Amino acid sequence: MTTVAMSNDATKFFEQKNRDKLRWDMDPCSQAGFDDISGLKLKAFLKGCGLKHDNIPNALEKLNLVKDGKLLNTAVLCFAKKPEKFFPNARLRCAVFGATDTTVTLDMKDFYGDVFTLIRQADEYILEHINIGMRVEGLLRVDVPEINREAFREAIINAFCHRDYREYDSVNIAIFKDRVEIRNPGRLYGGLTMTMIREKMVSVRRNELLAELFHRVHFIEKWGRGVRMILEREPETEFEDVGGLFIATFKRKIVESSPEDLPGPPAQIGSQKGSQKIIELIKENSRITIKELAESQGISDRAVKMNLAKLKAQGILKRIGPDRGGHWEIEDNKLP
């Protein structure tokens, strides 16, 4: 038997002809029941879109998330106590790399949960691992990420809204020293191209029901302005539709040095002065907190966490015990 790969044109024709049959978000989830739904998650959502909650079945009916007495996949993905019990791909995979490729891994984490929780975790993960500057507004100091937060948050929401949930893969975030990539399984849908999105401001949605829920809580607009909004805030953002993936790439403003760029030992990776200062402060007080480290250097907590992650990845620093009540240990034999 010979298998022949479908061309892009053939794939688009198949999708257009069978669009309604391919709507994963509108399929019933036969394994899940109303007892699997979290009342707290549902109440919070209804409050956010100005609807009243009486009981779980009625609330889901109002949101068109029940068909013939069966929960639809969207109901489970958004409001189940443990969506991963039914959909192992209800997952976010994040990683930080110490170079422009994947040869040096500084951090890697998988997150599971409902789609709204995963969006929040993706947003927080990027903020935690990119550089944060500051500006003064009146008497207040305001954090300013090196990549516009609204832009990368929009890309995260788009990834979860438009991904192909029939694919086992997860939404993936890769943070390199020069860029941040947000990847989702599933190419552009329904014959849509990046030119159409950029110039005509049109949108063809793979997951209409899921998109409707996102719209109810103002995550997305119905006019398909997401890409344009990203480009208004981060004009150098690149979009690729390749290899079964859609990839949004944001260039980082502050490119940190990697081992191959610097002379000397690995301890000098990244913000060398910041790392050295942290080591000095920990030698003075092994129980010093992240807040105290930040205040002593006049930098943000996130910047401190980034330096700590690099020192731990290099084997120079260890955390012994919990965040509260624990202490730091320095491996002196690995210092320069």
Summary of the structure (lengths in Angstrom):
residues: 336
radius of gyration: 22.8
end to end distance: 60.8
largest distance: 72.2
contacts: 1001
relative contact order: 0.11
helix: 42%
strand: 20%
